[in-house]
Amino acid sequence: AQTVTQSQPEMSVQEAETVTLSCTYDTSENNYYLFWYKQPPSRQMILVIRQEAYKQQNATENRFSVNFQKAAKSFSLKISDSQLGDTAMYFCAFMRRRTGNQFYFGTGTSLTVIP
Amino acid sequence: EAGVAQSPRYKIIEKRQSVAFWCNPISGHATLYWYQQILGQGPKLLIQFQNNGVVDDSQLPKDRFSAERLKGVDSTLKIQPAKLEDSAVYLCASSPILGTGGEKLFFGSGTQLSVL
């Protein structure tokens, strides 16, 4: 079974500072994807960043980057230059590359950006 | 490109009543998911369709929940009868076929259900 663990229920960061959200996962698969999704109060889940397990290079999307440690099964999200609009729940997710695209989500980290 | 459409946005019912949620995925997306998100938790998969066939419904409480995806396009999730513990946000998501950009989910805005 695949499990995704986010050990930080709540975090806060000052505006313009950097924050890192942690995620670990457990799987016996070798071919998979990892994701960070953002869920603001509007409830719309928005894809922040995606990492393919077979790629060693860490994914980057503007102010968002990941630290993917495959052997340690760790997938952290770094948000640089935090903005008020980054305030949201952040979910780490795992997808195994098999027929059916099965996704598994962590319990989330509530991030508050303080002005 | 139009996103995943869901309705209603909010629903309040009393326990033992029935309720239905509707989802229209992004055009051309073969895979459709229904997730249940209880307050303070991550989304939990209820059922996954590929076209109009069920891929995974192992966590769907089949004694009270049912879902269908007629013609492989839009989908309906029904709860009958509802229990207090069914209070949650019900999220619909869709994705294309694997290998065609299917390695990500596109979500709707969800339906917030309150069972009193």
Contacts between the chains, C-beta under 8 A, distances in Angstrom:
chain1	res1	chain2	res2	distance
A	4	B	42	7.6
A	6	B	42	8.0
A	33	B	103	5.0
A	33	B	104	7.8
A	35	B	104	6.8
A	35	B	105	8.0
A	37	B	105	7.8
A	37	B	107	7.9
A	42	B	109	6.7
A	43	B	89	6.0
A	43	B	91	7.7
A	43	B	109	5.6
A	43	B	110	4.5
A	43	B	112	7.4
A	44	B	107	6.4
A	44	B	108	7.8
A	44	B	109	5.1
A	44	B	110	7.7
A	45	B	43	7.7
A	45	B	91	6.8
A	45	B	93	7.5
A	45	B	105	7.4
A	45	B	107	3.9
A	46	B	107	7.8
A	47	B	104	5.6
A	47	B	105	7.4
A	47	B	106	8.0
A	50	B	103	7.0
A	50	B	104	6.0
A	52	B	103	7.6
A	91	B	42	5.4
A	91	B	43	7.3
A	93	B	105	7.9
A	95	B	103	6.4
A	97	B	98	7.0
A	97	B	103	7.4
A	99	B	55	7.7
A	99	B	98	7.4
A	100	B	31	7.4
A	100	B	48	6.4
A	100	B	50	6.4
A	100	B	55	4.3
A	100	B	56	6.6
A	101	B	31	5.7
A	101	B	95	5.6
A	101	B	98	5.9
A	101	B	102	5.6
A	101	B	103	7.1
A	102	B	45	7.5
A	102	B	48	7.0
A	102	B	55	7.8
A	102	B	56	6.4
A	103	B	33	7.4
A	103	B	45	7.1
A	103	B	105	6.0
A	104	B	45	7.8
A	105	B	42	3.8
A	105	B	43	4.9
A	105	B	44	7.7
A	106	B	42	5.3
A	107	B	40	7.7
A	107	B	41	5.7
A	107	B	42	4.8
A	108	B	40	7.9
A	108	B	41	7.4
A	108	B	42	5.3
